[in-house]
Amino acid sequence: MPLIGRTGGLVLVMLCAFACKGRPEVHKPPLPVRIQPVQTGSPELTQRFSANIEPGIRVDLAWKVGGYIDEILVVKDDAGRSRLLHDGDMVHKGQVLARVRDADYQVRLAQARGGLAQAEAAMSAARQDHVRATTLRAEQAIPQAIMDGAKAKLDGTQGAVDLAAAYVRQAQLAVDDTALHAPINGVVLKRLIEVGSLVGPGSGGFVLADNVFVKAVLGVPDSALSRFPIGAKVPIRVDAIDASAEGLVTRVSPFADPRSRVFDVEVSIPNPTGVLKPGMVASATTRKASEQAVMQVPLACVRRPPGAAAGYAVFVVDDSGGTPVARVRPVVIGEVRGGSIEILDGVREGERVVVSGSALAVDGGAVAIIP
């Protein structure tokens, strides 16, 4: 190599060395972080159950007698116009909701009353004969056999009167049953009849419900049945109308459904404003403290390990060397509970984990703890 080339290279190396020696060394400041100690506790176990809203009291009204529907209760709508009673209308206890044509039943009642009048007339005659026979027998004017016959006739006519009176009461009940009365104060869930339609004994007329209290009916497996003792308070949520309420467990089915293997649990809920409607879908949430203590850290502490696409880690603060530094610690996580997460392995109780600033922390990097 030429001498000039060697000399030029030596000069270049000396210049670079001088420049590097004169550059000041850069010190990275500690990363400000907030920390929190790992805590051990018994978390609440939350379980959610689906429920259906049902009326507190439901009555299926049916006809006891048959015939053609003659009339249905007429009510006023919001505009003051008259219309027939239909679904959603309020009714009062004792109110006549509909009637079957009662002409046939009135005829039968009249016949029964006529039979009663005949029986009473026959008994009146028999009573007079008995009085005369008693008088004559006292005077020894007639034999005892005639006296016994008068007595038997009186007893027989008395029985005929009693039978005829029973027929009258039966006919009157049939006339009364041509009117369908509301047995409760409530709302009409369904009207099953129309004017002119033919019904028979047992045919449905109306379905009524008292919604001052409603029931949330939920299916509960046997493993969670202990959370629903009679009288327990249960929070109920209806997301469709953004409504929440608290009810009391009033009934627990003594047997499980043979297909779903769950028990029906009824939770009674006050519903004075009627906002909860039968048929709505609701949910019930129960909470119970776990018997097993677990370690928990804030959810914000957990992240992916640096440079890894899988697994989880936290940064713990280590000041054993005199200066606080962040140390990455792989962990095994459990369930998320609110703003915390279970740590099944990787940290010890009392260790300080980085809550704020973990996204910028590096393993071995200096940190400054801020309140």
C-alpha positions as CSV (number, residue, x, y, z in Angstrom):
1,M,0.0,0.0,0.0
2,P,1.3,3.5,-0.7
3,L,2.6,5.5,2.2
4,I,0.1,8.3,1.6
5,G,-2.8,5.8,1.9
6,R,-1.5,4.5,5.2
7,T,-0.9,7.9,6.7
8,G,-4.4,9.1,5.7
9,G,-6.0,6.1,7.3
10,L,-4.1,6.6,10.5
11,V,-5.2,10.3,10.6
12,L,-8.8,9.3,10.1
13,V,-8.8,6.8,13.0
14,M,-7.2,9.4,15.3
15,L,-9.8,12.0,14.3
16,C,-12.6,9.6,15.0
17,A,-11.2,8.6,18.4
18,F,-10.8,12.2,19.4
19,A,-14.4,13.0,18.3
20,C,-15.8,10.1,20.3
21,K,-13.8,11.0,23.4
22,G,-15.2,14.5,23.4
23,R,-18.9,13.5,23.1
24,P,-20.7,13.6,26.5
25,E,-22.3,10.4,27.8
26,V,-26.2,10.4,27.7
27,H,-28.0,9.1,30.9
28,K,-31.6,8.0,30.5
29,P,-33.8,9.2,33.4
30,P,-35.8,6.7,35.5
31,L,-39.3,5.8,34.2
32,P,-42.0,7.3,36.5
33,V,-44.3,4.5,37.6
34,R,-47.1,3.9,40.0
35,I,-47.1,0.6,41.9
36,Q,-49.5,-1.5,44.0
37,P,-48.7,-4.5,46.1
38,V,-50.0,-7.9,45.2
39,Q,-53.0,-8.7,47.4
40,T,-54.6,-12.0,48.5
41,G,-58.3,-12.2,49.1
42,S,-61.5,-14.2,48.6
43,P,-63.2,-12.8,45.5
44,E,-66.9,-12.7,45.0
45,L,-68.2,-15.3,42.7
46,T,-70.8,-13.8,40.4
47,Q,-73.3,-15.9,38.5
48,R,-76.0,-14.7,36.1
49,F,-79.3,-16.5,35.5
50,S,-81.9,-15.9,32.8
51,A,-85.5,-15.3,33.9
52,N,-89.0,-14.7,32.5
53,I,-91.4,-12.2,34.0
54,E,-94.7,-13.7,34.9
55,P,-97.8,-12.1,36.5
56,G,-98.1,-12.3,40.3
57,I,-101.6,-13.7,40.0
58,R,-103.0,-15.2,36.8
59,V,-106.6,-16.2,36.4
60,D,-108.0,-18.1,33.4
61,L,-111.7,-17.4,33.3
62,A,-113.9,-20.1,31.7
63,W,-117.6,-20.5,31.2
64,K,-119.6,-22.8,33.4
65,V,-122.6,-22.8,31.0
66,G,-122.8,-22.9,27.2
67,G,-124.5,-20.7,24.7
68,Y,-124.0,-17.8,22.4
69,I,-122.1,-14.8,23.6
70,D,-124.7,-12.0,23.9
71,E,-122.6,-9.1,25.1
72,I,-119.1,-8.1,26.1
73,L,-118.3,-5.2,28.5
74,V,-118.1,-1.9,26.7
75,V,-115.4,0.5,27.8
76,K,-114.1,3.9,26.8
77,D,-110.8,4.3,25.0
78,D,-108.3,7.2,25.5
79,A,-110.3,9.3,23.0
80,G,-113.6,8.7,24.8
81,R,-115.0,6.4,22.2
82,S,-116.9,3.2,23.2
83,R,-115.4,-0.1,22.3
84,L,-115.4,-3.7,23.6
85,L,-113.1,-4.8,26.4
86,H,-109.8,-6.1,25.0
87,D,-106.2,-7.0,25.9
88,G,-104.5,-4.5,28.2
89,D,-107.7,-3.0,29.7
90,M,-108.0,-2.8,33.5
91,V,-111.0,-4.5,35.2
92,H,-112.3,-4.5,38.8
93,K,-113.3,-7.3,41.0
94,G,-117.0,-8.3,40.5
95,Q,-117.3,-6.5,37.2
96,V,-119.3,-8.3,34.6
97,L,-117.0,-8.9,31.6
98,A,-119.4,-10.8,29.3
99,R,-122.7,-12.6,29.2
100,V,-124.1,-15.7,27.4
101,R,-127.7,-15.4,26.1
102,D,-129.8,-16.4,29.1
103,A,-133.2,-17.0,27.5
104,D,-133.0,-20.8,27.7
105,Y,-131.9,-20.6,31.3
106,Q,-134.7,-18.2,32.2
107,V,-137.2,-20.7,30.8
108,R,-135.7,-23.5,32.9
109,L,-135.8,-21.2,36.0
110,A,-139.5,-20.5,35.3
111,Q,-140.2,-24.2,35.0
112,A,-138.5,-24.9,38.2
113,R,-140.4,-22.2,40.0
114,G,-143.7,-23.6,38.7
115,G,-142.8,-27.1,40.0
116,L,-142.0,-25.5,43.4
117,A,-145.4,-23.8,43.5
118,Q,-147.1,-27.1,42.7
119,A,-145.2,-28.9,45.4
120,E,-146.0,-26.2,47.9
121,A,-149.7,-26.4,47.1
122,A,-149.7,-30.1,47.5
123,M,-147.9,-29.8,50.9
124,S,-150.5,-27.2,52.0
125,A,-153.3,-29.6,51.3
126,A,-151.4,-32.4,53.0
127,R,-150.8,-30.2,56.0
128,Q,-154.6,-29.5,56.3
129,D,-155.4,-33.2,56.0
130,H,-152.9,-34.0,58.7
131,V,-154.5,-31.4,61.0
132,R,-158.0,-32.8,60.5
133,A,-156.7,-36.3,60.9
134,T,-155.0,-35.4,64.2
135,T,-158.2,-33.9,65.5
136,L,-160.3,-36.8,64.6
137,R,-157.9,-39.3,65.9
138,A,-157.8,-37.5,69.2
139,E,-161.6,-38.0,69.4
140,Q,-161.2,-41.7,68.4
141,A,-163.3,-40.9,65.3
142,I,-160.8,-42.5,62.8
143,P,-158.5,-45.5,63.0
144,Q,-154.8,-45.1,63.5
145,A,-154.1,-46.2,59.9
146,I,-155.8,-43.1,58.5
147,M,-153.8,-41.0,60.8
148,D,-150.5,-42.6,59.7
149,G,-151.5,-42.2,56.0
150,A,-152.0,-38.4,56.6
151,K,-148.6,-38.2,58.2
152,A,-146.9,-40.0,55.4
153,K,-148.6,-37.8,52.8
154,L,-147.4,-34.7,54.6
155,D,-143.8,-36.0,54.8
156,G,-143.9,-36.9,51.1
157,T,-145.1,-33.5,50.0
158,Q,-142.4,-31.9,52.2
159,G,-139.8,-33.9,50.4
160,A,-141.3,-32.8,47.0
161,V,-141.1,-29.2,48.1
162,D,-137.4,-29.6,49.1
163,L,-136.6,-31.2,45.7
164,A,-138.4,-28.5,43.8
165,A,-136.6,-25.8,45.8
166,A,-133.3,-27.4,44.9
167,Y,-134.3,-27.3,41.2
168,V,-135.0,-23.6,41.5
169,R,-131.6,-22.9,43.1
170,Q,-129.9,-25.0,40.4
171,A,-131.7,-23.1,37.6
172,Q,-130.9,-19.8,39.3
173,L,-127.2,-20.6,39.5
174,A,-127.3,-21.4,35.8
175,V,-128.8,-18.0,35.1
176,D,-126.2,-16.4,37.3
177,D,-123.4,-18.3,35.5
178,T,-124.4,-16.7,32.1
179,A,-122.5,-13.7,33.4
180,L,-118.7,-13.9,33.6
181,H,-117.4,-11.8,36.6
182,A,-113.9,-10.6,37.2
183,P,-112.6,-12.4,40.4
184,I,-109.7,-9.9,40.9
185,N,-108.6,-6.4,40.2
186,G,-106.2,-6.7,37.2
187,V,-105.5,-6.3,33.6
188,V,-106.8,-8.4,30.7
189,L,-104.0,-10.4,29.2
190,K,-106.2,-12.0,26.5
191,R,-109.8,-12.0,25.3
192,L,-110.8,-15.3,23.9
193,I,-114.4,-14.6,22.8
194,E,-116.4,-12.5,20.4
195,V,-120.0,-11.4,20.4
196,G,-122.1,-14.2,18.7
197,S,-119.5,-16.9,19.2
198,L,-120.7,-20.2,20.7
199,V,-119.1,-21.4,23.9
200,G,-119.6,-24.5,25.9
201,P,-118.9,-25.4,29.6
202,G,-115.2,-25.1,30.2
203,S,-114.6,-22.8,27.2
204,G,-112.1,-19.9,27.9
205,G,-113.4,-16.4,28.1
206,F,-110.6,-14.1,29.4
207,V,-107.1,-14.4,30.9
208,L,-106.6,-11.8,33.7
209,A,-103.5,-10.9,35.7
210,D,-102.7,-8.9,38.8
211,N,-99.4,-7.2,38.0
212,V,-99.0,-5.2,41.2
213,F,-96.5,-7.9,42.0
214,V,-94.8,-9.9,39.3
215,K,-92.7,-13.0,39.4
216,A,-89.3,-13.5,37.8
217,V,-89.1,-17.3,37.2
218,L,-85.5,-18.5,36.7
219,G,-84.0,-22.0,36.2
220,V,-81.3,-22.8,38.7
221,P,-79.1,-25.9,38.6
222,D,-78.7,-27.9,41.8
223,S,-75.1,-26.6,42.3
224,A,-76.4,-23.0,42.8
225,L,-79.7,-23.8,44.5
226,S,-78.2,-22.9,47.9
227,R,-77.9,-19.3,46.8
228,F,-81.7,-19.0,46.7
229,P,-83.2,-19.7,50.1
230,I,-86.8,-18.6,50.7
231,G,-86.8,-14.9,51.6
232,A,-83.4,-14.1,50.0
233,K,-83.1,-10.8,48.2
234,V,-82.2,-11.1,44.5
235,P,-81.4,-8.2,42.2
236,I,-83.4,-8.4,38.9
237,R,-82.4,-6.6,35.7
238,V,-84.6,-6.1,32.5
239,D,-82.2,-4.8,29.9
240,A,-84.9,-4.2,27.3
241,I,-86.4,-1.3,29.3
242,D,-83.3,-0.4,31.3
243,A,-85.0,-1.3,34.6
244,S,-83.6,-2.8,37.8
245,A,-85.5,-4.1,40.8
246,E,-85.0,-6.2,43.9
247,G,-87.2,-9.1,44.7
248,L,-87.6,-11.9,47.3
249,V,-87.5,-15.6,46.7
250,T,-91.0,-16.8,47.4
251,R,-91.0,-20.3,45.9
252,V,-88.4,-23.0,45.1
253,S,-89.6,-26.0,43.1
254,P,-89.2,-29.2,45.1
255,F,-88.1,-31.1,41.9
256,A,-86.0,-30.4,38.8
257,D,-87.4,-30.3,35.3
258,P,-86.7,-33.8,33.9
259,R,-85.3,-32.4,30.6
260,S,-83.4,-29.3,31.6
261,R,-82.4,-30.6,35.0
262,V,-82.9,-27.2,36.6
263,F,-85.2,-26.0,39.4
264,D,-87.8,-23.3,39.0
265,V,-87.2,-20.4,41.4
266,E,-89.8,-17.6,41.7
267,V,-88.7,-14.2,42.8
268,S,-91.6,-11.8,43.7
269,I,-91.0,-8.2,42.6
270,P,-93.1,-5.1,43.6
271,N,-94.5,-3.5,40.4
272,P,-96.7,-0.6,41.5
273,T,-96.2,1.3,38.2
274,G,-96.7,-1.7,36.0
275,V,-93.5,-1.1,34.1
276,L,-92.6,-4.8,34.2
277,K,-94.8,-6.7,31.8
278,P,-95.5,-10.5,31.7
279,G,-93.3,-12.1,29.0
280,M,-90.3,-9.8,29.4
281,V,-86.9,-11.4,29.6
282,A,-84.9,-10.6,32.8
283,S,-81.7,-11.7,34.5
284,A,-80.8,-12.4,38.1
285,T,-77.3,-12.0,39.5
286,T,-76.0,-13.6,42.7
287,R,-72.7,-13.0,44.4
288,K,-70.9,-15.3,46.8
289,A,-67.5,-15.0,48.4
290,S,-65.1,-17.7,47.3
291,E,-63.8,-20.0,50.0
292,Q,-60.3,-20.2,48.3
293,A,-58.1,-17.1,48.6
294,V,-56.3,-16.0,45.4
295,M,-53.8,-13.4,44.5
296,Q,-55.1,-10.4,42.6
297,V,-53.6,-7.4,40.8
298,P,-55.1,-4.6,38.9
299,L,-56.1,-5.6,35.3
300,A,-53.9,-2.8,33.9
301,C,-50.8,-4.5,35.2
302,V,-51.0,-7.5,32.9
303,R,-49.5,-7.3,29.4
304,R,-47.7,-9.5,26.9
305,P,-44.0,-10.3,27.7
306,P,-41.6,-8.0,25.8
307,G,-40.9,-9.5,22.4
308,A,-43.4,-12.3,22.8
309,A,-46.7,-12.9,21.0
310,A,-48.2,-15.3,23.7
311,G,-48.3,-15.5,27.4
312,Y,-48.7,-12.8,30.1
313,A,-46.4,-10.9,32.3
314,V,-46.2,-8.1,34.9
315,F,-43.4,-5.8,35.9
316,V,-42.4,-5.9,39.5
317,V,-40.2,-3.3,41.2
318,D,-36.9,-4.7,42.6
319,D,-34.7,-2.3,44.7
320,S,-32.4,-4.9,46.1
321,G,-29.5,-3.2,44.4
322,G,-30.2,0.1,46.0
323,T,-31.9,1.6,42.9
324,P,-35.5,0.6,42.0
325,V,-35.6,-1.2,38.6
326,A,-38.4,-3.0,36.8
327,R,-38.2,-6.7,36.4
328,V,-40.4,-8.6,33.9
329,R,-42.2,-11.6,35.5
330,P,-44.1,-14.2,33.5
331,V,-47.4,-15.0,35.2
332,V,-50.4,-17.4,34.9
333,I,-53.7,-15.5,35.0
334,G,-57.1,-16.6,36.3
335,E,-60.5,-15.0,36.1
336,V,-61.2,-11.3,35.6
337,R,-63.2,-9.9,38.5
338,G,-64.2,-6.3,37.9
339,G,-61.1,-4.2,37.6
340,S,-58.8,-7.0,39.0
341,I,-57.5,-10.3,37.7
342,E,-56.4,-13.4,39.4
343,I,-52.8,-14.4,39.4
344,L,-52.4,-18.1,39.8
345,D,-48.6,-18.3,39.6
346,G,-45.6,-16.0,39.0
347,V,-45.8,-13.5,41.9
348,R,-45.9,-13.5,45.6
349,E,-48.1,-11.7,48.0
350,G,-46.8,-8.2,48.9
351,E,-44.6,-7.8,45.8
352,R,-45.0,-4.5,44.1
353,V,-46.3,-4.5,40.6
354,V,-46.2,-1.6,38.1
355,V,-49.8,-0.3,37.5
356,S,-49.1,2.9,35.6
357,G,-46.2,3.0,33.2
358,S,-45.9,-0.7,32.4
359,A,-46.3,-0.1,28.7
360,L,-43.0,1.8,28.6
361,A,-41.1,-0.3,31.1
362,V,-38.2,-2.5,30.1
363,D,-36.6,-5.4,32.0
364,G,-33.8,-4.0,34.2
365,G,-34.8,-0.4,33.5
366,A,-34.6,2.2,36.3
367,V,-37.9,3.4,37.6
368,A,-39.0,6.3,39.9
369,I,-42.0,5.5,42.1
370,I,-44.6,8.2,42.1
371,P,-47.6,8.4,44.4
